């Protein structure tokens, strides 16, 4: 092959494949305890996770009956922010509500 055949001619674009990589998602989980009120859990779910009252009540009942409840699934940065906000609000209200995140 000559060097001329390997040249890129002006006006022609080489097709470049680009792969879209989706970010890893994380589950935000609320954990049951004997002190945090059901009303507080519902308010957290509505205020921080933007759940409707009916959805929040359903998740709260899952936390109460099963020990954990899925609050939402988010990218890492958003999940970390939500865990921090829940932890701070619970501490301010003197509740030991535990909120964690794990890879989906």
C-alpha positions as CSV (number, residue, x, y, z in Angstrom):
1,X,0.0,0.0,0.0
2,X,1.3,3.4,-0.8
3,X,1.3,6.3,1.6
4,X,-1.3,8.0,-0.6
5,X,-3.8,5.3,0.1
6,X,-3.4,5.7,3.9
7,X,-3.9,9.5,3.8
8,X,-7.1,11.0,5.1
9,X,-8.5,13.2,2.4
10,X,-9.9,16.6,3.3
11,X,-13.7,16.6,3.3
12,X,-14.0,13.0,4.4
13,X,-14.7,12.0,7.9
14,X,-13.7,8.7,9.4
15,X,-16.5,7.0,11.1
16,X,-15.7,6.6,14.7
17,X,-17.6,4.3,16.9
18,X,-18.7,5.7,20.2
19,X,-20.0,3.5,22.9
20,X,-22.4,5.0,25.4
21,X,-21.6,3.7,28.8
22,X,-24.4,3.9,31.3
23,X,-23.3,4.8,34.8
24,X,-23.5,2.2,37.5
25,X,-26.7,2.5,39.5
26,X,-27.1,2.2,43.3
27,X,-30.1,1.2,45.4
28,X,-30.8,3.5,48.4
29,X,-32.2,1.4,51.2
30,X,-33.9,2.4,54.5
31,X,-33.5,0.0,57.5
32,X,-36.0,-0.6,60.3
33,X,-35.3,0.3,63.9
34,X,-37.5,0.5,67.0
35,X,-37.5,4.2,67.5
36,X,-38.0,6.1,64.2
37,X,-41.6,6.9,63.7
38,X,-43.5,5.7,60.7
39,X,-44.6,9.3,60.0
40,X,-41.0,10.4,59.8
41,X,-40.1,7.7,57.4
42,X,-43.1,8.7,55.2
43,X,-42.0,12.3,55.3
44,X,-38.4,11.4,54.3
45,X,-39.7,9.4,51.4
46,X,-41.9,12.2,50.2
47,X,-39.4,15.0,50.7
48,X,-36.1,13.5,49.7
49,X,-37.2,10.7,47.4
50,X,-40.2,12.6,45.8
51,X,-42.6,9.7,46.4
52,X,-46.3,10.1,46.5
53,X,-47.9,9.7,49.9
54,X,-49.3,6.3,48.8
55,X,-45.9,5.1,47.6
56,X,-44.2,6.4,50.7
57,X,-46.6,4.5,52.9
58,X,-46.1,1.3,51.0
59,X,-42.3,1.6,51.3
60,X,-42.5,2.5,55.0
61,X,-44.6,-0.7,55.6
62,X,-42.0,-2.7,53.8
63,X,-39.3,-1.2,56.1
64,X,-41.5,-2.0,59.1
65,X,-42.5,-5.5,58.2
66,X,-39.5,-6.8,56.2
67,X,-36.7,-4.8,57.9
68,X,-35.7,-2.8,54.8
69,X,-37.3,-0.9,52.0
70,X,-36.0,0.4,48.6
71,X,-36.3,4.2,48.5
72,X,-34.9,4.5,45.0
73,X,-32.2,3.7,42.5
74,X,-29.8,6.4,41.4
75,X,-26.4,7.2,40.1
76,X,-23.6,7.0,42.7
77,X,-23.4,10.8,43.4
78,X,-27.2,11.2,43.8
79,X,-27.4,8.1,46.0
80,X,-24.6,9.4,48.2
81,X,-26.3,12.7,48.5
82,X,-29.7,11.2,49.4
83,X,-28.1,8.9,52.0
84,X,-26.3,11.9,53.6
85,X,-29.5,14.0,53.6
86,X,-31.6,11.2,55.3
87,X,-28.8,10.6,57.9
88,X,-28.6,14.3,58.7
89,X,-32.3,14.8,59.0
90,X,-32.7,11.7,61.2
91,X,-29.9,12.9,63.5
92,X,-31.5,16.3,63.7
93,X,-34.8,14.8,64.8
94,X,-32.9,12.4,67.1
95,X,-33.9,9.2,65.2
96,X,-31.5,6.4,64.5
97,X,-32.8,5.8,61.0
98,X,-30.2,3.9,59.0
99,X,-30.0,4.6,55.3
100,X,-27.5,2.8,53.0
101,X,-26.7,2.3,49.4
102,X,-25.5,-0.7,47.4
103,X,-24.8,-1.4,43.8
104,X,-27.7,-2.5,41.8
